[in-house]
Amino acid sequence: MATDDRETIEAALAALAELGAPRYAIDDDDPPDKRERTRPAVDRLAHAGSSGIAIEHTLIEPYEGYVADQRLAHERLGPIRDAVRDDLPAGFVFDLTIEPGSAKAFRHAHVEPIVRWLREVIPTLGDSAPDHFRDSPPSVDPSLRVYRWKLEDGMAAEPAIRYLIGYDAAAMNQQALARCQRAMADKLPKLEAARDAHGVARTLLVLETFDFQMTNPWSLTDQLRGAIAGQQLDAPDDIALVTPRPIREPRRRVRVPRRRRVARAPRVATSPHRG
């Protein structure tokens, strides 16, 4: 369980309430997985009067080490965002992508040539493919790619430059499926056992990801169905996918499925997704 899971879980519970669920409040005592030392236990319990819900929270990464790469990218590339802020056209956001594992190669000396390249290339970017991105020249090392996106309703205008990790999307699907399978094998038994151990009738699995591609509800639904099919247990009553803003910007966008019977594989979300 992540040390800051409470805020993420509260966001998921708030979204459930918007869909008609009781307004659950997380129990104030120590989480079950801290109190219980003899067997696995859920991360949190929450109640709305006499109605209880057992909650498990897990991080879903497109590849192992993704979040560490993201944090390092924000640390090493932070000055770049500040330096070009006033040079960016209004009405757009920009994705600055790096290769997996390359964040550790960035040094302070790289900031100036990257800023100079961005100031040159951003005015030349188009509004749509294939003119909406450019790769950095050999003089900029480690290599980068910058994308330009027109702001639409529902898109966060800040930060105007987002730091992203680029990777093989096809390989990501297999890696994400493997991660979902591990999560289901670990989380489903705890959620099922909590029904008797804590007298709750409802369970919630909160998936958190920092990666925009994993918010695609259709591909993630397929991955979750495949992962749950390999378990001899019912699906959680509810699954919430929480996608924070880029690291250090904690406001969250939450997607949750509607209530369903536990014997059916869950649907993750049906709202439109912008890749």
Secondary structure by P-SEA (a helix, b strand, c coil): ccccaaaaaaaaaaaaaaacccccccccccccccccccccccccccccccbbbbbbbbbbbcccaaaaaaaaaaaaaaaaaaaacccccccbbbbbcccccccccccccaaaaaaaaaaacccccccccccccccccccccccbbbbbbcccccccccccbbbbbbccaaaaaaaaaaaaaaaaaccaaaaaaacccccccbbbbbbbbccccccaaaaaaaaaaaaaaacccccccbbbbbbccccccccbbbbbbccccccbbbbcccccccc
